[in-house]
């Protein structure tokens, strides 16, 4: 399944294959760009390019633009690959931001697919979400059932719609749909899962659990997620692949790990469990086609906490 990775003579950046990365100043983009820029000529698209912590130079050309307004002017006329990481910033604000969410997560994907086709791209990688699956007590494989439309919620409905759009373009280039499960790492927005849990444990705010152990999941550290995206650029056939961490654990165990490293005992509010509600991904296909996840939850939490300013 793997195609030879693009290579060029060392130092000959003019001959390097070109890759456009959208959402490049986000958590995953910041970890991906240094990896890609070693072998690709990277064009990084972001609403706020060159944000703090974003990679610069070394084969990276920055472009400012918002996919909500269509494909920005000034992107290269020819590219070899497109990696689409961008998503609507206010993805929880439905219905107030419904048009913005749809425009970026669905219409923006179509604009980008058309750009990739016209630019002669050979590969297109879409960052999607493991949240499209129906929760289950068993590990979720790529063949597992997705949520019905009424259960998805608006944001995840647009992510699933974007997957369907990408699949329609598999005749023009190799398409890879990566369903990520709870990416975390330094620089992540405070509203995301791990930062929220860290804040709750640190401040003694009760963490709600469904059942004694809470939701089980296998979160993936940002460097492992970046390795998976880089590997997807070498796939020779279309694929939809779960991207998740190496270890499954419940929210209780995750909070206890955070508490052990912070020196604070977490507080829990246990609620009755309501059926199968776990979101643990099978990583069998990821390990076979991409790259195995390496960073354990304990090590990932240690790295994330070390990146925070002292409080």
C-alpha positions in Angstrom: 0.0 0.0 0.0 2.9 2.4 0.6 4.3 4.4 -2.3 7.9 5.6 -2.3 8.2 8.8 -0.3 9.2 11.8 -2.4 12.9 12.5 -2.3 15.2 15.1 -3.9 18.9 16.0 -3.6 19.8 17.5 -0.3 19.5 21.3 -0.3 17.7 21.4 -3.7 14.5 23.0 -2.4 13.4 24.1 -5.9 13.0 20.5 -6.9 11.2 19.3 -3.8 7.6 18.2 -4.1 5.1 20.7 -2.9 2.6 20.2 -0.2 -0.2 22.5 1.0 -1.1 22.2 4.6 -4.3 24.0 5.8 -4.8 24.8 9.5 -1.0 24.9 9.7 -0.8 27.0 12.9 -3.0 24.6 14.9 -1.9 22.0 17.3 -1.4 19.2 14.7 0.0 21.6 12.1 2.7 22.9 14.4 3.9 19.4 15.0 3.6 18.3 11.3 5.3 21.2 9.6 8.8 20.5 10.9 8.5 16.9 9.8 7.3 17.7 6.3 9.7 20.5 5.7 12.6 18.2 5.8 11.5 16.6 2.5 8.8 18.8 1.0 8.4 22.3 0.0 5.6 23.2 2.4 3.0 25.9 1.7 1.3 26.6 5.1 -2.2 28.1 5.1 -3.6 29.6 8.3 -6.0 32.4 9.4 -3.1 33.7 11.5 0.2 32.5 9.9 3.4 32.6 11.8 1.6 32.3 15.1 3.7 31.7 18.3 5.2 28.3 18.1 4.6 27.8 14.4 7.4 26.5 12.3 9.0 29.0 9.9 11.6 29.0 7.2 13.3 25.7 6.3 11.1 25.1 3.3 7.9 26.6 4.7 6.1 29.3 2.9 3.2 30.9 4.8 -0.1 32.1 3.3 -2.9 34.0 5.2 -6.5 33.1 4.4 -9.8 31.7 5.6 -11.3 28.8 3.7 -14.7 30.2 4.7 -14.1 32.7 1.9 -13.0 30.1 -0.6 -9.5 29.1 -1.6 -7.2 32.2 -1.0 -5.4 33.8 -3.9 -1.6 33.3 -4.0 -1.4 29.6 -3.5 0.9 27.7 -5.8 -0.5 26.8 -9.2 0.9 23.3 -8.9 1.1 21.1 -5.8 1.8 17.4 -5.3 -0.2 16.9 -2.1 -2.8 18.7 0.1 -3.2 18.0 3.8 -6.4 19.5 5.1 -6.3 20.1 8.9 -8.3 23.3 9.1 -11.7 23.2 10.9 -14.3 25.8 12.1 -12.9 27.6 15.1 -16.4 27.9 16.8 -17.4 24.3 16.1 -19.5 24.1 19.3 -21.6 27.2 18.5 -24.6 25.7 16.8 -26.9 27.2 15.5 -25.4 30.6 16.0 -22.3 29.7 13.9 -24.0 27.1 11.7 -23.2 28.8 8.4 -19.6 29.4 9.3 -19.1 25.8 10.5 -20.6 24.4 7.3 -18.7 26.8 5.0 -15.4 25.8 6.5 -15.9 22.1 7.2 -17.9 21.2 4.1 -18.0 23.9 1.4 -14.3 24.7 2.2 -13.4 21.1 1.6 -15.0 21.1 -1.8 -13.2 24.3 -2.7 -9.9 22.7 -1.6 -10.6 19.4 -3.5 -11.2 21.4 -6.7 -8.0 23.4 -6.1 -6.1 20.1 -5.6 -7.5 18.7 -8.8 -6.7 21.7 -10.9 -3.2 21.9 -9.3 -2.4 18.4 -10.3 -2.1 17.0 -6.8 -1.5 13.3 -6.4 -2.5 12.9 -2.8 -5.2 14.5 -0.5 -5.3 13.9 3.3 -8.3 14.9 5.3 -8.4 15.3 9.1 -11.7 13.9 10.3 -13.0 12.8 13.7 -13.5 9.5 15.5 -16.6 11.2 16.9 -18.5 10.1 13.8 -18.8 6.6 15.2 -21.6 5.2 17.3 -20.0 4.7 20.8 -19.5 1.0 21.6 -18.1 -1.2 24.3 -15.8 -2.8 21.8 -12.9 -1.1 20.0 -14.1 0.8 17.0 -12.8 -0.3 13.6 -13.0 1.5 10.3 -16.0 -0.7 9.5 -17.9 0.2 12.7 -21.2 1.9 12.5 -21.3 5.6 12.3 -23.8 7.7 14.3 -27.2 8.2 12.7 -27.8 11.8 11.4 -29.9 12.7 14.4 -27.2 11.7 16.8 -24.2 13.2 15.1 -24.7 16.9 16.0 -24.1 19.6 13.5 -20.3 19.8 13.7 -19.8 16.0 13.2 -22.4 16.0 10.5 -20.2 18.4 8.5 -17.1 16.3 9.2 -18.9 13.2 7.8 -20.1 15.2 4.9 -16.5 16.3 4.2 -15.5 12.6 4.2 -18.2 11.8 1.5 -16.9 14.7 -0.6 -13.3 13.5 -0.4 -14.3 10.0 -1.4 -15.9 11.3 -4.6 -12.4 12.6 -5.7 -10.6 9.3 -5.3 -10.6 9.0 -9.1 -8.3 12.1 -9.3 -5.8 11.5 -6.6 -5.1 9.1 -3.7 -7.4 10.2 -0.8 -6.7 9.4 2.9 -9.3 10.1 5.5 -7.8 10.1 9.0 -10.3 9.8 11.9 -8.5 11.3 14.9 -9.3 10.4 18.5 -8.7 13.1 21.1 -5.4 14.7 19.9 -3.6 16.5 22.8 -0.3 18.2 23.3 1.5 21.5 24.1 -0.3 24.6 22.9 -3.7 23.1 22.7 -6.7 25.3 23.2 -8.1 25.4 26.7 -11.5 24.2 25.6 -10.3 20.8 24.5 -10.5 17.6 26.5 -7.1 17.2 28.2 -6.6 20.9 29.0 -10.1 21.0 30.6 -9.3 17.9 32.7 -6.0 19.3 33.8 -7.8 22.6 34.8 -10.5 20.7 36.7 -8.0 18.5 38.6 -5.8 21.5 39.4 -8.7 23.6 40.7 -10.6 20.8 42.5 -13.6 21.0 40.1 -15.5 17.7 40.0 -15.1 15.7 36.8 -18.4 14.1 35.7 -18.1 10.4 35.0 -20.7 8.1 33.4 -20.2 5.0 35.6 -17.4 4.5 38.0 -14.6 4.6 35.4 -16.2 7.0 32.9 -15.8 7.1 29.2 -13.0 4.9 27.9 -10.8 6.4 25.2 -7.3 6.2 23.7 -6.1 9.8 23.2 -3.2 10.4 20.8 -0.3 12.7 21.5 0.3 15.4 18.8 3.7 14.0 17.7 2.2 10.6 17.1 -0.6 12.2 15.1 1.9 14.1 13.0 3.8 10.9 12.2 0.5 9.4 11.0 -0.2 12.3 8.7 3.3 12.2 7.2 2.9 8.5 6.6 -0.5 9.0 4.9 1.3 11.0 2.2 3.0 7.8 1.2 -0.1 5.7 0.7 -0.8 4.4 -2.8 -4.5 3.6 -2.4 -7.5 5.4 -0.9 -8.1 4.6 2.8 -10.0 5.6 5.9 -7.9 5.1 9.0 -8.4 5.6 12.7 -5.6 7.5 14.4 -5.5 7.0 18.1 -3.1 6.4 21.0 -1.5 3.2 22.2 -3.4 2.8 25.4 -7.1 2.8 26.3 -8.2 4.1 29.7 -11.2 5.6 31.4 -11.6 9.2 32.3 -11.1 8.3 35.9 -7.7 6.7 35.2 -6.7 9.7 33.0 -7.6 12.2 35.7 -5.8 10.1 38.3 -2.7 10.2 36.1 -3.0 14.0 35.8 -3.5 14.2 39.6 -0.5 12.1 40.3 1.7 14.3 38.2 0.2 17.5 39.7 0.2 16.2 43.2 -3.5 16.8 43.6 -6.3 14.2 44.1 -9.0 14.6 41.4 -12.6 15.0 42.4 -15.3 13.1 40.6 -19.1 13.3 40.2 -20.2 9.8 39.3 -23.4 9.5 37.3 -25.3 6.3 36.2 -23.8 4.7 33.1 -26.2 4.8 30.1 -25.4 1.9 27.8 -22.2 1.5 25.7 -20.5 4.9 25.5 -16.8 4.2 25.0 -14.8 5.7 22.1 -11.8 3.5 21.9 -10.3 3.1 18.4 -8.8 0.0 17.0 -5.3 1.0 15.8 -4.6 -2.1 13.8 -5.0 -0.4 10.4 -3.0 2.6 11.6 -0.1 0.4 12.8 -0.1 -1.5 9.5 -0.5 1.4 7.0 0.8 4.4 8.8 2.9 4.5 12.0 2.3 2.9 15.5 1.6 5.4 18.3 4.5 5.6 20.7 3.6 8.1 23.4 1.8 6.6 26.4 -0.8 8.7 28.3 1.5 9.0 31.3 4.3 10.4 29.1 2.0 12.6 27.0 0.5 14.1 30.2 4.0 14.7 31.5 5.1 16.5 28.3 1.9 18.6 28.3 2.2 19.6 31.9 5.8 20.5 31.4 4.8 22.9 28.6 2.4 24.9 30.8 3.4 28.1 32.5 3.7 27.8 36.3 0.6 28.8 38.2 
